[in-house]
Amino acid sequence: MNKYLQKIIDFTQTRYMKAITNGFMSIAAVTIAGSLFTLIKSIPIGPWQTFLTTSGLGDLLSIPVNITSNLMAVYVVFSMAYTLAKSFNRDGFSAGIISFGAFMILTPLTASTSAVNDAGETIVTTMENVIPVASVGAQGIFLSLICGLVATRLYVFFLDRGWKLHMPDSVPPNVAGMFEAMIPGGLVFVIFLLLRYLLALTPYGTAQNIIYKVLQAPLMNVAGGLTGCLIYMIMVKLFWWLGIHGGSIVNGAMQPIIMTASAANLAAFAAGTAAPHPEWVIATMICPSIGLLALNLLMFLRGKSHRYKSISKVALPTSLFNITEPMMFGTPIVMNPIMLVPFVLSPVITFFLTMFVTGIGLMPAPTGAGLNMFIPLPILGALVNAHWTGAVWACLMVVANMALYYPFFMVADKKAVSEESAVDSAQS
């Protein structure tokens, strides 16, 4: 086991994996800030929610949330480029700007809206010179990651070969750097512009469509029930690990199934009968964030490195309300081989254990009532089945997930302690 974990650790020390890790960590502040406003908006108190709606404060609080989630790809492409360029001892800011430009070259500048007129006809309007939110938001993360790394590597490649304007020594460094980046940056733009043209000749049309449709297509035929839930949970976690907003991608493919199951559960709840699809309640309400809450608590209680101790303290308030972005990008979980296995297995184990205890009657089955995901887990667990056993079970599942994450976190924490010791020794 140690042999394989060591191979994983060695892999994480490669230049590009370190750039990805450090890149995601560098945008943790943005995700944490956005999550705090999500937390404030989602406090499940009736008068507070009414006040948010009537006063307009809710719309105001939505702005930081929107600039976090709807511009996530922008933050990612710049941070990836910056960290990779610094690893080559090149100017990170120039690389970040050029990579952002390369990403925007691949981004479609048209958006469509539809509306139904008085005659019942659907009118589709196409707007030019508009950036679709989906392209620069969470769904664009994977493409922005690729653009940040590829564009920066090309930029460094051209600089290494001296393809730049050489300025006299009398020119200030900041001015010289601007001119030196012109030729490498222009060549990067030409390559990405050619790529955009070639993609336009394919049935997909854009890079965004290729990423979205190729990843989404295998999910289109997934049916409901136990198998569907299992695939749903695994794919959500795998996409998140790849840096793609798993919920957006998988929900887009399975929305008909999820909505049908949810509607049937709600109808059963209103009629006072058992939920016909309890598995979907468990898969979408109990399982998604319980693992990262467990990891957060594990960091807080057992972490020895300054990195994980600091992350645990900052992320814990949001993790308690099932807001996992600070943990996702702060640890980071994204593209972190050490955390892949527990991250994917966590919802699966939680799902089967919960289905088992409800199946043998130790705990009432979910009622099917519609609930807010941003409710602290013990309370959410009690509301799911309208019984105190739900709260107890949720706490037990947190403990079980802490046990699952424990050996993997110990490896990551030990590695972080070693890195911090090396930095301290170099500075002393």
C-alpha positions as CSV (number, residue, x, y, z in Angstrom):
1,M,0.0,0.0,0.0
2,N,2.8,2.4,0.9
3,K,4.5,1.7,-2.4
4,Y,1.5,2.7,-4.4
5,L,0.8,5.8,-2.3
6,Q,4.5,6.8,-2.8
7,K,4.0,6.6,-6.5
8,I,0.9,8.8,-6.2
9,I,3.0,11.3,-4.1
10,D,5.7,11.3,-6.7
11,F,3.1,12.0,-9.4
12,T,1.8,14.9,-7.5
13,Q,5.3,16.4,-7.4
14,T,5.5,16.7,-11.2
15,R,5.6,20.3,-12.5
16,Y,2.2,20.3,-14.0
17,M,0.4,18.6,-11.1
18,K,2.0,21.1,-8.7
19,A,0.9,23.9,-11.0
20,I,-2.7,22.6,-10.9
21,T,-2.6,22.1,-7.2
22,N,-1.2,25.5,-6.5
23,G,-3.4,27.1,-9.0
24,F,-6.6,25.8,-7.4
25,M,-5.3,26.8,-4.0
26,S,-4.6,30.3,-5.1
27,I,-8.3,30.9,-5.9
28,A,-9.5,29.5,-2.6
29,A,-10.0,33.0,-1.2
30,V,-12.5,33.8,-4.0
31,T,-14.5,30.6,-3.4
32,I,-14.5,31.1,0.3
33,A,-15.8,34.7,0.0
34,G,-18.6,33.6,-2.4
35,S,-19.5,30.7,-0.1
36,L,-19.9,33.0,2.9
37,F,-22.5,35.0,1.1
38,T,-24.2,31.8,0.0
39,L,-24.3,30.8,3.7
40,I,-25.8,34.1,4.7
41,K,-28.5,33.9,2.1
42,S,-29.4,30.3,3.0
43,I,-30.0,30.6,6.7
44,P,-33.2,28.5,7.0
45,I,-35.2,31.0,9.1
46,G,-38.6,32.0,7.7
47,P,-38.6,35.7,8.7
48,W,-35.0,36.1,7.4
49,Q,-35.9,34.6,4.0
50,T,-38.9,36.9,3.8
51,F,-36.8,39.9,4.7
52,L,-34.3,39.0,2.0
53,T,-37.0,38.9,-0.6
54,T,-39.0,42.0,0.4
55,S,-36.0,44.2,1.1
56,G,-34.1,43.3,-2.0
57,L,-31.1,42.3,0.1
58,G,-31.2,38.8,-1.3
59,D,-30.5,40.1,-4.8
60,L,-27.7,42.2,-3.5
61,L,-26.1,39.2,-1.7
62,S,-26.4,37.2,-4.9
63,I,-23.9,39.4,-6.6
64,P,-20.7,38.0,-4.8
65,V,-22.1,34.5,-5.3
66,N,-22.6,35.1,-9.0
67,I,-19.2,36.6,-9.6
68,T,-17.7,33.5,-7.9
69,S,-19.6,30.7,-9.6
70,N,-20.3,32.4,-12.9
71,L,-16.7,33.5,-13.5
72,M,-14.9,30.5,-12.0
73,A,-13.3,29.6,-15.4
74,V,-11.7,33.0,-15.6
75,Y,-10.1,32.7,-12.2
76,V,-8.9,29.1,-13.1
77,V,-7.3,30.0,-16.4
78,F,-5.3,32.9,-14.9
79,S,-4.2,31.0,-11.8
80,M,-3.1,27.9,-13.7
81,A,-1.1,30.0,-16.2
82,Y,0.5,32.1,-13.4
83,T,1.6,29.2,-11.3
84,L,3.0,27.2,-14.3
85,A,4.9,30.2,-15.6
86,K,6.4,30.9,-12.2
87,S,7.7,27.2,-12.2
88,F,9.6,28.1,-15.4
89,N,10.9,31.3,-13.8
90,R,8.8,33.4,-16.2
91,D,6.5,36.3,-15.6
92,G,3.3,34.8,-14.3
93,F,1.2,37.9,-14.9
94,S,2.0,38.0,-18.6
95,A,1.4,34.3,-19.0
96,G,-1.9,34.7,-17.1
97,I,-3.1,37.5,-19.4
98,I,-2.1,35.7,-22.6
99,S,-3.7,32.4,-21.4
100,F,-6.9,34.3,-20.5
101,G,-6.9,35.8,-24.0
102,A,-6.4,32.3,-25.5
103,F,-9.3,31.0,-23.5
104,M,-11.5,33.8,-24.7
105,I,-10.5,33.1,-28.3
106,L,-12.1,29.7,-27.9
107,T,-15.2,31.1,-26.2
108,P,-18.3,31.7,-28.4
109,L,-19.4,35.3,-28.5
110,T,-23.1,34.6,-29.1
111,A,-25.9,33.7,-26.8
112,S,-29.5,32.6,-27.5
113,T,-32.6,33.4,-25.4
114,S,-36.1,32.0,-26.0
115,A,-39.5,33.3,-25.1
116,V,-43.1,32.3,-25.8
117,N,-45.3,35.0,-27.4
118,D,-49.1,35.5,-26.9
119,A,-49.8,33.1,-29.8
120,G,-47.9,30.3,-28.0
121,E,-45.0,30.4,-30.4
122,T,-41.4,30.1,-29.2
123,I,-39.3,33.0,-30.3
124,V,-35.5,32.4,-30.3
125,T,-33.3,35.5,-30.2
126,T,-29.6,35.3,-30.9
127,M,-27.4,38.1,-29.5
128,E,-24.0,38.9,-30.8
129,N,-20.9,39.9,-28.9
130,V,-22.3,38.4,-25.7
131,I,-20.3,35.9,-23.6
132,P,-22.5,33.0,-22.4
133,V,-22.3,32.6,-18.6
134,A,-22.0,28.9,-18.9
135,S,-18.7,29.3,-20.9
136,V,-16.9,31.2,-18.2
137,G,-18.6,29.7,-15.2
138,A,-18.2,26.3,-13.5
139,Q,-18.9,24.4,-16.7
140,G,-15.9,26.0,-18.3
141,I,-13.4,25.0,-15.6
142,F,-11.9,22.0,-17.4
143,L,-11.4,23.9,-20.7
144,S,-9.9,26.9,-18.8
145,L,-7.5,24.6,-17.0
146,I,-6.4,23.1,-20.3
147,C,-6.0,26.6,-21.9
148,G,-4.1,27.9,-18.9
149,L,-1.5,25.0,-19.1
150,V,-1.2,24.7,-22.9
151,A,-1.1,28.5,-23.6
152,T,1.5,29.0,-20.9
153,R,3.6,26.1,-22.1
154,L,3.6,27.5,-25.7
155,Y,4.4,31.0,-24.3
156,V,7.4,29.6,-22.4
157,F,8.5,27.5,-25.4
158,F,8.6,30.6,-27.7
159,L,10.5,32.6,-25.0
160,D,13.0,29.8,-24.5
161,R,13.8,30.0,-28.2
162,G,14.4,33.7,-28.2
163,W,11.4,34.6,-30.2
164,K,10.9,37.9,-28.7
165,L,11.7,41.6,-29.1
166,H,15.1,42.3,-27.4
167,M,15.0,45.7,-25.7
168,P,18.1,47.8,-24.7
169,D,19.3,47.5,-21.1
170,S,18.2,51.1,-20.5
171,V,14.6,50.2,-20.9
172,P,12.8,49.6,-17.5
173,P,12.2,45.9,-16.8
174,N,8.4,46.4,-16.7
175,V,8.3,48.1,-20.1
176,A,10.8,45.6,-21.6
177,G,8.7,42.7,-20.3
178,M,5.6,44.1,-22.1
179,F,7.4,44.2,-25.5
180,E,9.1,40.8,-25.0
181,A,5.7,39.2,-24.5
182,M,4.3,40.6,-27.8
183,I,5.7,38.0,-30.2
184,P,5.2,34.9,-28.0
185,G,1.7,36.1,-27.0
186,G,0.8,36.8,-30.6
187,L,1.9,33.3,-31.7
188,V,-0.2,31.8,-28.9
189,F,-3.2,33.7,-30.1
190,V,-2.6,32.6,-33.7
191,I,-2.5,28.9,-32.6
192,F,-5.7,29.2,-30.6
193,L,-7.4,31.1,-33.4
194,L,-6.6,28.3,-35.8
195,L,-7.9,25.8,-33.3
196,R,-11.2,27.8,-33.0
197,Y,-11.5,27.8,-36.8
198,L,-10.9,24.0,-37.1
199,L,-13.4,23.3,-34.3
200,A,-16.0,25.4,-36.1
201,L,-15.8,22.9,-38.9
202,T,-16.8,20.0,-36.7
203,P,-20.3,19.2,-35.7
204,Y,-19.5,20.4,-32.2
205,G,-18.7,24.0,-33.3
206,T,-16.9,25.1,-30.2
207,A,-14.4,23.7,-27.6
208,Q,-17.0,24.2,-24.9
209,N,-19.5,22.0,-26.8
210,I,-16.9,19.3,-27.2
211,I,-16.1,19.2,-23.5
212,Y,-19.8,19.4,-22.5
213,K,-21.3,17.0,-25.1
214,V,-18.6,14.3,-25.0
215,L,-18.7,14.1,-21.2
216,Q,-22.5,14.4,-21.1
217,A,-23.3,11.9,-23.8
218,P,-22.4,8.7,-21.9
219,L,-24.9,9.8,-19.2
220,M,-27.9,10.4,-21.5
221,N,-29.1,6.8,-21.3
222,V,-28.8,6.4,-17.6
223,A,-32.1,5.3,-16.1
224,G,-33.4,5.9,-12.6
225,G,-33.3,3.6,-9.6
226,L,-30.4,2.2,-7.7
227,T,-28.1,1.8,-10.7
228,G,-28.9,5.3,-11.9
229,C,-28.2,6.8,-8.4
230,L,-24.9,5.0,-8.2
231,I,-23.7,6.2,-11.6
232,Y,-25.0,9.7,-10.8
233,M,-23.0,9.9,-7.6
234,I,-19.8,8.5,-9.1
235,M,-19.9,10.7,-12.2
236,V,-20.7,13.9,-10.2
237,K,-17.6,13.2,-8.0
238,L,-15.4,12.2,-11.0
239,F,-16.3,15.4,-12.9
240,W,-15.7,17.5,-9.8
241,W,-12.3,15.9,-9.3
242,L,-11.5,16.7,-13.0
243,G,-12.4,20.3,-12.2
244,I,-15.8,20.3,-13.9
245,H,-18.9,21.3,-12.0
246,G,-20.2,17.8,-11.6
247,G,-23.7,18.8,-10.5
248,S,-24.2,21.0,-13.6
249,I,-22.9,18.4,-16.1
250,V,-24.7,15.3,-14.6
251,N,-27.9,17.1,-13.7
252,G,-28.1,18.4,-17.2
253,A,-28.1,14.9,-18.6
254,M,-30.3,13.3,-15.9
255,Q,-32.6,16.2,-15.1
256,P,-35.7,14.4,-16.5
257,I,-35.0,11.4,-14.3
258,I,-34.2,13.5,-11.2
259,M,-37.2,15.8,-11.7
260,T,-39.6,12.9,-12.3
261,A,-38.4,11.1,-9.1
262,S,-38.6,14.3,-7.1
263,A,-42.1,15.1,-8.3
264,A,-43.3,11.7,-7.4
265,N,-41.7,11.9,-4.0
266,L,-43.3,15.3,-3.4
267,A,-46.7,14.0,-4.4
268,A,-46.3,11.1,-2.1
269,F,-45.3,13.4,0.8
270,A,-48.3,15.6,0.1
271,A,-50.6,12.6,0.1
272,G,-49.0,11.2,3.3
273,T,-47.7,8.0,1.6
274,A,-44.2,6.6,1.4
275,A,-41.8,8.1,-1.1
276,P,-41.6,5.9,-4.2
277,H,-38.0,6.9,-4.9
278,P,-36.2,7.2,-1.6
279,E,-32.9,6.4,-3.2
280,W,-32.9,9.7,-5.0
281,V,-33.5,11.6,-1.8
282,I,-30.5,9.9,-0.2
283,A,-28.3,10.4,-3.2
284,T,-29.1,14.1,-3.6
285,M,-29.5,15.2,0.0
286,I,-27.5,13.1,2.3
287,C,-24.5,11.9,0.3
288,P,-23.1,14.8,-1.8
289,S,-21.2,16.8,0.9
290,I,-20.9,14.5,3.9
291,G,-17.5,13.3,2.9
292,L,-15.9,16.8,2.7
293,L,-17.5,17.7,6.0
294,A,-15.8,14.6,7.5
295,L,-12.5,15.6,5.8
296,N,-12.8,19.1,7.2
297,L,-13.3,17.8,10.7
298,L,-10.4,15.4,10.3
299,M,-8.2,18.3,9.2
300,F,-9.3,20.3,12.2
301,L,-8.8,17.5,14.7
302,R,-5.9,15.6,13.4
303,G,-4.0,17.9,10.9
304,K,-0.5,18.7,11.8
305,S,0.5,20.9,8.9
306,H,-0.2,24.7,8.9
307,R,-1.8,24.4,5.5
308,Y,-4.5,22.0,6.4
309,K,-5.0,23.5,9.9
310,S,-5.6,26.9,8.3
311,I,-7.9,25.5,5.6
312,S,-9.9,23.5,8.1
313,K,-10.6,26.6,10.3
314,V,-11.6,28.8,7.4
315,A,-13.8,26.2,5.6
316,L,-15.5,24.7,8.7
317,P,-18.3,27.3,9.0
318,T,-19.4,26.7,5.3
319,S,-18.9,22.9,5.5
320,L,-21.3,22.7,8.4
321,F,-23.9,24.1,6.0
322,N,-23.0,21.7,3.2
323,I,-21.1,24.3,1.1
324,T,-18.0,22.5,-0.1
325,E,-16.3,24.8,-2.5
326,P,-13.7,26.0,0.0
327,M,-12.7,22.4,0.7
328,M,-12.9,21.5,-3.0
329,F,-10.5,24.1,-4.1
330,G,-8.6,24.8,-0.9
331,T,-7.4,21.3,-0.1
332,P,-7.5,20.9,-3.1
333,I,-9.6,17.9,-4.1
334,V,-9.6,18.9,-7.8
335,M,-7.0,16.9,-9.7
336,N,-5.5,15.6,-6.4
337,P,-4.6,11.9,-6.9
338,I,-4.3,11.2,-3.1
339,M,-7.9,12.2,-2.5
340,L,-9.5,10.6,-5.6
341,V,-10.4,7.2,-4.0
342,P,-12.1,8.5,-0.8
343,F,-13.7,11.4,-2.6
344,V,-15.5,9.0,-5.1
345,L,-16.1,6.2,-2.6
346,S,-17.6,8.4,0.1
347,P,-21.1,9.0,-1.3
348,V,-21.2,5.4,-2.5
349,I,-20.5,3.9,0.9
350,T,-22.8,6.4,2.6
351,F,-25.6,5.6,0.1
352,F,-25.5,1.8,0.6
353,L,-25.2,2.0,4.3
354,T,-28.2,4.4,4.5
355,M,-30.2,2.3,2.1
356,F,-29.4,-0.8,4.2
357,V,-30.5,0.7,7.6
358,T,-33.7,2.0,6.1
359,G,-34.4,-1.2,4.3
360,I,-34.2,-3.3,7.5
361,G,-36.3,-0.8,9.4
362,L,-33.8,0.6,11.8
363,M,-34.6,4.1,10.5
364,P,-37.7,5.5,8.8
365,A,-37.3,6.0,5.0
366,P,-37.2,9.5,3.5
367,T,-40.5,11.3,3.4
368,G,-39.9,12.9,0.0
369,A,-40.4,16.4,1.2
370,G,-38.5,19.2,-0.6
371,L,-35.6,20.5,1.5
372,N,-32.9,23.1,1.3
373,M,-29.5,21.6,0.9
374,F,-27.8,24.3,3.0
375,I,-29.1,23.1,6.3
376,P,-26.6,21.7,8.8
377,L,-26.3,18.0,8.3
378,P,-27.8,16.7,11.6
379,I,-30.9,18.9,11.1
380,L,-31.1,18.0,7.5
381,G,-30.9,14.3,8.4
382,A,-33.8,14.6,10.8
383,L,-35.8,16.5,8.2
384,V,-35.2,13.9,5.5
385,N,-37.1,11.2,7.3
386,A,-38.9,13.4,9.9
387,H,-37.4,11.5,12.8
388,W,-34.6,12.0,15.3
389,T,-32.8,8.9,14.0
390,G,-32.0,10.8,10.8
391,A,-29.9,13.2,12.8
392,V,-28.1,10.4,14.7
393,W,-27.5,8.6,11.5
394,A,-26.1,11.6,9.8
395,C,-23.6,12.1,12.6
396,L,-22.6,8.4,12.4
397,M,-22.0,8.7,8.7
398,V,-19.7,11.7,9.3
399,V,-17.6,9.5,11.6
400,A,-17.6,6.6,9.1
401,N,-16.4,9.0,6.4
402,M,-13.7,10.3,8.7
403,A,-12.5,6.8,9.0
404,L,-12.5,6.4,5.2
405,Y,-10.5,9.6,4.6
406,Y,-8.1,9.0,7.5
407,P,-5.3,7.0,5.8
408,F,-5.3,9.2,2.7
409,F,-5.4,12.5,4.7
410,M,-2.5,11.3,6.8
411,V,-0.4,10.8,3.7
412,A,-1.3,14.3,2.4
413,D,-0.8,15.9,5.8
414,K,2.6,14.2,6.2
415,K,3.6,15.5,2.8
416,A,2.5,19.0,3.6
417,V,4.5,19.0,6.9
418,S,7.6,17.9,5.0
419,E,7.1,20.7,2.5
420,E,6.6,23.3,5.2
421,S,9.7,22.1,7.1
422,A,11.8,22.4,3.9
423,V,10.6,26.0,3.4
424,D,11.3,26.8,7.0
425,S,14.8,25.3,6.7
426,A,15.5,27.3,3.6
427,Q,14.4,30.6,5.2
428,S,16.5,30.1,8.4
